[in-house]
Amino acid sequence: MSFHEVRFPANLSFGSTGGPERRTEVVTLANGFEERNTPWAHSRRRYDAGVSMRSLDDVEVLIAFFEARQGQLHGFRWKDWADFRSCLPSAEVDFRDQVIALGDGETRAFPLMKVYRSGAQSYARPITKPVAGTVRAGVEDDELQEGIHYEVDTTTGSVTFAEPPKLGMEVTAGFEFDVPVRFDTDRIQTSVASFRAGDVPNVPVVEVRV
């Protein structure tokens, strides 16, 4: 899949609508009970970039970005302003935000993830597009130095340590991240007259698996 490591202008994604989507198959049995199943292990996010357009200059920037991606052909990064950190939106990123693995004394590379918890249940979301310069990592409450103790692949979301963490040691990380997406349309319709009257283009964006 073709993916451009470029972020949709963050000032244009601010104010957009969207969020996670699940796919659940529900079968109602003859006795009234239900069987529910899902073919998706992970949620998929959808957004509408059109609602954040505030001026004709914004529309021009959107069209330029759309043309450079050739519509749906190439994926790109998207900042989800409601969920873009490993911690709460009001907090600062800390290397202890997420436990991403336990050391086994041999493995050096670990994928980033963010865990969502509610009650006794939790969901681990793979993070494949961390923002360069924001990843902080550590082992057993000791923060390490990027470029010396570990390297980050911002195209895959993998953290590789210079030395493998010892058996049973917690590997932790904090980070900001983008969502890998593509346009969910090959056409953008705009009207100068209607836009000035308060109408905005519909620009659907959907998350892609990478």
C-alpha positions as YAML, in Angstrom:
chain: A
units: angstrom
residues:
- id: 1
  name: MET
  ca: [0.00, 0.00, 0.00]
- id: 2
  name: SER
  ca: [1.28, 3.45, -0.90]
- id: 3
  name: PHE
  ca: [1.58, 5.73, 2.10]
- id: 4
  name: HIS
  ca: [2.93, 9.28, 2.26]
- id: 5
  name: GLU
  ca: [4.58, 10.15, 5.57]
- id: 6
  name: VAL
  ca: [3.01, 13.60, 5.63]
- id: 7
  name: ARG
  ca: [0.40, 14.94, 8.03]
- id: 8
  name: PHE
  ca: [-2.85, 16.51, 6.94]
- id: 9
  name: PRO
  ca: [-2.61, 20.17, 8.05]
- id: 10
  name: ALA
  ca: [-3.33, 20.03, 11.77]
- id: 11
  name: ASN
  ca: [-5.07, 23.41, 11.77]
- id: 12
  name: LEU
  ca: [-7.57, 22.01, 9.26]
- id: 13
  name: SER
  ca: [-8.20, 18.76, 11.13]
- id: 14
  name: PHE
  ca: [-8.92, 20.75, 14.30]
- id: 15
  name: GLY
  ca: [-12.69, 20.92, 14.61]
- id: 16
  name: SER
  ca: [-13.35, 17.90, 12.40]
- id: 17
  name: THR
  ca: [-15.84, 15.24, 13.47]
- id: 18
  name: GLY
  ca: [-15.18, 11.54, 13.75]
- id: 19
  name: GLY
  ca: [-14.02, 8.67, 15.92]
- id: 20
  name: PRO
  ca: [-13.72, 4.89, 16.21]
- id: 21
  name: GLU
  ca: [-15.99, 2.49, 14.37]
- id: 22
  name: ARG
  ca: [-16.60, -1.18, 15.15]
- id: 23
  name: ARG
  ca: [-18.22, -3.90, 13.08]
- id: 24
  name: THR
  ca: [-20.48, -6.23, 15.02]
- id: 25
  name: GLU
  ca: [-22.52, -9.04, 13.48]
- id: 26
  name: VAL
  ca: [-25.74, -9.62, 15.44]
- id: 27
  name: VAL
  ca: [-27.90, -12.71, 14.92]
- id: 28
  name: THR
  ca: [-31.23, -12.89, 16.75]
- id: 29
  name: LEU
  ca: [-32.17, -16.48, 17.56]
- id: 30
  name: ALA
  ca: [-35.70, -17.93, 17.52]
- id: 31
  name: ASN
  ca: [-35.86, -17.77, 21.32]
- id: 32
  name: GLY
  ca: [-35.06, -14.04, 21.29]
- id: 33
  name: PHE
  ca: [-31.50, -14.37, 22.50]
- id: 34
  name: GLU
  ca: [-28.68, -12.88, 20.44]
- id: 35
  name: GLU
  ca: [-25.32, -14.08, 19.21]
- id: 36
  name: ARG
  ca: [-22.82, -11.31, 18.63]
- id: 37
  name: ASN
  ca: [-19.49, -11.59, 16.89]
- id: 38
  name: THR
  ca: [-16.99, -9.29, 15.22]
- id: 39
  name: PRO
  ca: [-14.59, -9.95, 12.34]
- id: 40
  name: TRP
  ca: [-12.47, -6.97, 13.43]
- id: 41
  name: ALA
  ca: [-9.83, -7.25, 16.14]
- id: 42
  name: HIS
  ca: [-9.27, -3.49, 16.01]
- id: 43
  name: SER
  ca: [-11.53, -0.50, 15.55]
- id: 44
  name: ARG
  ca: [-11.36, 1.71, 12.48]
- id: 45
  name: ARG
  ca: [-11.66, 5.47, 12.65]
- id: 46
  name: ARG
  ca: [-13.55, 7.77, 10.33]
- id: 47
  name: TYR
  ca: [-13.49, 11.54, 10.13]
- id: 48
  name: ASP
  ca: [-14.99, 14.40, 8.12]
- id: 49
  name: ALA
  ca: [-12.38, 17.04, 7.33]
- id: 50
  name: GLY
  ca: [-14.91, 19.30, 5.62]
- id: 51
  name: VAL
  ca: [-16.49, 20.67, 8.78]
- id: 52
  name: SER
  ca: [-13.20, 22.31, 9.80]
- id: 53
  name: MET
  ca: [-12.93, 24.43, 6.64]
- id: 54
  name: ARG
  ca: [-13.26, 28.06, 7.71]
- id: 55
  name: SER
  ca: [-12.15, 30.07, 4.68]
- id: 56
  name: LEU
  ca: [-11.53, 29.78, 0.96]
- id: 57
  name: ASP
  ca: [-7.80, 29.65, 1.74]
- id: 58
  name: ASP
  ca: [-8.49, 26.51, 3.79]
- id: 59
  name: VAL
  ca: [-10.29, 24.98, 0.82]
- id: 60
  name: GLU
  ca: [-7.31, 25.77, -1.41]
- id: 61
  name: VAL
  ca: [-4.96, 24.00, 1.03]
- id: 62
  name: LEU
  ca: [-7.34, 21.03, 1.15]
- id: 63
  name: ILE
  ca: [-7.51, 20.73, -2.63]
- id: 64
  name: ALA
  ca: [-3.71, 20.90, -2.92]
- id: 65
  name: PHE
  ca: [-3.35, 18.14, -0.33]
- id: 66
  name: PHE
  ca: [-6.05, 16.05, -2.01]
- id: 67
  name: GLU
  ca: [-4.41, 16.37, -5.44]
- id: 68
  name: ALA
  ca: [-0.98, 15.47, -4.05]
- id: 69
  name: ARG
  ca: [-2.45, 12.27, -2.57]
- id: 70
  name: GLN
  ca: [-4.30, 11.56, -5.85]
- id: 71
  name: GLY
  ca: [-7.59, 11.11, -4.06]
- id: 72
  name: GLN
  ca: [-7.86, 7.71, -2.38]
- id: 73
  name: LEU
  ca: [-4.63, 6.39, -3.86]
- id: 74
  name: HIS
  ca: [-2.12, 7.40, -1.18]
- id: 75
  name: GLY
  ca: [-2.50, 7.28, 2.57]
- id: 76
  name: PHE
  ca: [-1.32, 10.00, 4.94]
- id: 77
  name: ARG
  ca: [-1.13, 10.98, 8.61]
- id: 78
  name: TRP
  ca: [-4.03, 12.52, 10.47]
- id: 79
  name: LYS
  ca: [-4.03, 14.20, 13.89]
- id: 80
  name: ASP
  ca: [-7.07, 13.17, 15.90]
- id: 81
  name: TRP
  ca: [-7.34, 16.09, 18.29]
- id: 82
  name: ALA
  ca: [-9.55, 14.04, 20.63]
- id: 83
  name: ASP
  ca: [-7.01, 11.22, 20.96]
- id: 84
  name: PHE
  ca: [-3.38, 11.83, 20.02]
- id: 85
  name: ARG
  ca: [-1.38, 11.11, 23.18]
- id: 86
  name: SER
  ca: [-0.49, 8.06, 25.24]
- id: 87
  name: CYS
  ca: [-1.89, 9.86, 28.27]
- id: 88
  name: LEU
  ca: [-4.95, 11.96, 29.06]
- id: 89
  name: PRO
  ca: [-5.35, 15.01, 26.77]
- id: 90
  name: SER
  ca: [-4.77, 17.34, 29.74]
- id: 91
  name: ALA
  ca: [-1.55, 15.58, 30.82]
- id: 92
  name: GLU
  ca: [1.99, 15.70, 29.48]
- id: 93
  name: VAL
  ca: [3.59, 12.68, 27.82]
- id: 94
  name: ASP
  ca: [5.60, 10.59, 30.29]
- id: 95
  name: PHE
  ca: [7.77, 7.53, 29.64]
- id: 96
  name: ARG
  ca: [5.63, 5.56, 32.13]
- id: 97
  name: ASP
  ca: [2.33, 6.17, 30.30]
- id: 98
  name: GLN
  ca: [2.00, 2.72, 28.70]
- id: 99
  name: VAL
  ca: [3.46, -0.70, 29.47]
- id: 100
  name: ILE
  ca: [4.22, -2.01, 26.00]
- id: 101
  name: ALA
  ca: [5.98, -5.27, 26.89]
- id: 102
  name: LEU
  ca: [7.86, -7.37, 29.43]
- id: 103
  name: GLY
  ca: [11.51, -8.06, 28.73]
- id: 104
  name: ASP
  ca: [12.66, -11.59, 27.97]
- id: 105
  name: GLY
  ca: [16.40, -10.95, 27.86]
- id: 106
  name: GLU
  ca: [16.54, -11.44, 24.08]
- id: 107
  name: THR
  ca: [14.00, -9.23, 22.29]
- id: 108
  name: ARG
  ca: [15.14, -5.69, 21.49]
- id: 109
  name: ALA
  ca: [12.30, -4.37, 19.29]
- id: 110
  name: PHE
  ca: [8.82, -3.69, 20.65]
- id: 111
  name: PRO
  ca: [5.71, -2.21, 18.96]
- id: 112
  name: LEU
  ca: [4.08, 0.81, 20.54]
- id: 113
  name: MET
  ca: [0.51, 0.45, 21.79]
- id: 114
  name: LYS
  ca: [-2.09, 2.36, 23.76]
- id: 115
  name: VAL
  ca: [-4.35, 0.52, 26.19]
- id: 116
  name: TYR
  ca: [-7.93, 1.70, 26.76]
- id: 117
  name: ARG
  ca: [-9.48, 0.48, 30.03]
- id: 118
  name: SER
  ca: [-13.02, 0.47, 31.38]
- id: 119
  name: GLY
  ca: [-13.75, -1.62, 34.43]
- id: 120
  name: ALA
  ca: [-12.17, -5.05, 34.13]
- id: 121
  name: GLN
  ca: [-12.00, -4.88, 30.33]
- id: 122
  name: SER
  ca: [-9.29, -3.35, 28.17]
- id: 123
  name: TYR
  ca: [-8.33, -2.93, 24.53]
- id: 124
  name: ALA
  ca: [-4.75, -2.61, 23.24]
- id: 125
  name: ARG
  ca: [-4.55, -0.39, 20.16]
- id: 126
  name: PRO
  ca: [-1.44, -0.72, 17.95]
- id: 127
  name: ILE
  ca: [0.27, 2.63, 17.37]
- id: 128
  name: THR
  ca: [2.02, 2.60, 14.00]
- id: 129
  name: LYS
  ca: [2.55, 6.31, 13.37]
- id: 130
  name: PRO
  ca: [4.20, 7.96, 16.39]
- id: 131
  name: VAL
  ca: [5.20, 11.60, 16.02]
- id: 132
  name: ALA
  ca: [8.95, 12.07, 15.63]
- id: 133
  name: GLY
  ca: [10.63, 13.53, 18.70]
- id: 134
  name: THR
  ca: [7.77, 12.77, 21.09]
- id: 135
  name: VAL
  ca: [8.52, 9.15, 22.02]
- id: 136
  name: ARG
  ca: [9.90, 8.63, 25.52]
- id: 137
  name: ALA
  ca: [10.81, 5.12, 26.63]
- id: 138
  name: GLY
  ca: [12.13, 3.42, 29.72]
- id: 139
  name: VAL
  ca: [12.71, 0.12, 31.49]
- id: 140
  name: GLU
  ca: [11.65, -0.56, 35.08]
- id: 141
  name: ASP
  ca: [11.03, 3.12, 35.98]
- id: 142
  name: ASP
  ca: [14.32, 4.26, 34.45]
- id: 143
  name: GLU
  ca: [13.92, 6.65, 31.54]
- id: 144
  name: LEU
  ca: [16.33, 6.03, 28.68]
- id: 145
  name: GLN
  ca: [17.73, 8.37, 26.04]
- id: 146
  name: GLU
  ca: [16.60, 8.18, 22.41]
- id: 147
  name: GLY
  ca: [19.53, 7.88, 20.03]
- id: 148
  name: ILE
  ca: [21.68, 6.31, 22.75]
- id: 149
  name: HIS
  ca: [19.64, 3.59, 24.42]
- id: 150
  name: TYR
  ca: [16.91, 3.13, 21.81]
- id: 151
  name: GLU
  ca: [15.78, 4.11, 18.32]
- id: 152
  name: VAL
  ca: [12.25, 4.79, 17.10]
- id: 153
  name: ASP
  ca: [10.89, 3.86, 13.67]
- id: 154
  name: THR
  ca: [8.18, 6.48, 13.14]
- id: 155
  name: THR
  ca: [6.89, 4.69, 10.02]
- id: 156
  name: THR
  ca: [6.02, 1.45, 11.85]
- id: 157
  name: GLY
  ca: [5.77, 2.40, 15.52]
- id: 158
  name: SER
  ca: [8.61, 0.12, 16.62]
- id: 159
  name: VAL
  ca: [11.06, 0.94, 19.44]
- id: 160
  name: THR
  ca: [14.39, -0.88, 19.25]
- id: 161
  name: PHE
  ca: [16.66, -0.93, 22.30]
- id: 162
  name: ALA
  ca: [20.43, -1.10, 22.12]
- id: 163
  name: GLU
  ca: [20.38, -3.80, 24.82]
- id: 164
  name: PRO
  ca: [17.48, -6.24, 25.31]
- id: 165
  name: PRO
  ca: [15.54, -5.57, 28.53]
- id: 166
  name: LYS
  ca: [16.13, -8.27, 31.10]
- id: 167
  name: LEU
  ca: [13.63, -11.02, 31.84]
- id: 168
  name: GLY
  ca: [10.45, -9.74, 33.51]
- id: 169
  name: MET
  ca: [11.34, -6.05, 33.31]
- id: 170
  name: GLU
  ca: [8.56, -3.68, 32.28]
- id: 171
  name: VAL
  ca: [9.16, -1.81, 29.04]
- id: 172
  name: THR
  ca: [7.24, 1.48, 29.07]
- id: 173
  name: ALA
  ca: [6.69, 4.34, 26.65]
- id: 174
  name: GLY
  ca: [4.89, 7.63, 26.21]
- id: 175
  name: PHE
  ca: [4.28, 9.36, 22.89]
- id: 176
  name: GLU
  ca: [2.13, 11.44, 20.61]
- id: 177
  name: PHE
  ca: [0.79, 9.73, 17.51]
- id: 178
  name: ASP
  ca: [-1.07, 10.18, 14.24]
- id: 179
  name: VAL
  ca: [-3.71, 7.98, 12.63]
- id: 180
  name: PRO
  ca: [-2.86, 6.43, 9.22]
- id: 181
  name: VAL
  ca: [-5.74, 7.38, 6.91]
- id: 182
  name: ARG
  ca: [-6.76, 7.98, 3.30]
- id: 183
  name: PHE
  ca: [-9.47, 10.02, 1.66]
- id: 184
  name: ASP
  ca: [-12.67, 8.00, 1.39]
- id: 185
  name: THR
  ca: [-13.67, 9.71, -1.84]
- id: 186
  name: ASP
  ca: [-12.15, 10.49, -5.23]
- id: 187
  name: ARG
  ca: [-14.15, 13.69, -5.57]
- id: 188
  name: ILE
  ca: [-14.34, 16.96, -3.67]
- id: 189
  name: GLN
  ca: [-17.15, 19.33, -4.58]
- id: 190
  name: THR
  ca: [-16.90, 22.96, -3.55]
- id: 191
  name: SER
  ca: [-18.95, 26.04, -4.31]
- id: 192
  name: VAL
  ca: [-17.66, 29.51, -3.57]
- id: 193
  name: ALA
  ca: [-21.17, 30.93, -3.25]
- id: 194
  name: SER
  ca: [-22.47, 28.24, -0.92]
- id: 195
  name: PHE
  ca: [-19.23, 28.17, 1.10]
- id: 196
  name: ARG
  ca: [-19.50, 31.88, 1.84]
- id: 197
  name: ALA
  ca: [-23.06, 31.22, 2.93]
- id: 198
  name: GLY
  ca: [-21.85, 28.75, 5.54]
- id: 199
  name: ASP
  ca: [-21.85, 25.51, 3.54]
- id: 200
  name: VAL
  ca: [-18.72, 23.34, 3.61]
- id: 201
  name: PRO
  ca: [-17.51, 20.46, 1.44]
- id: 202
  name: ASN
  ca: [-17.92, 16.86, 2.56]
- id: 203
  name: VAL
  ca: [-14.42, 15.37, 2.89]
- id: 204
  name: PRO
  ca: [-14.61, 11.83, 4.37]
- id: 205
  name: VAL
  ca: [-11.39, 10.32, 5.71]
- id: 206
  name: VAL
  ca: [-11.00, 6.69, 6.84]
- id: 207
  name: GLU
  ca: [-8.29, 4.85, 8.78]
- id: 208
  name: VAL
  ca: [-6.17, 2.30, 6.90]
- id: 209
  name: ARG
  ca: [-4.33, -0.76, 8.17]
- id: 210
  name: VAL
  ca: [-0.58, -0.45, 7.83]
...
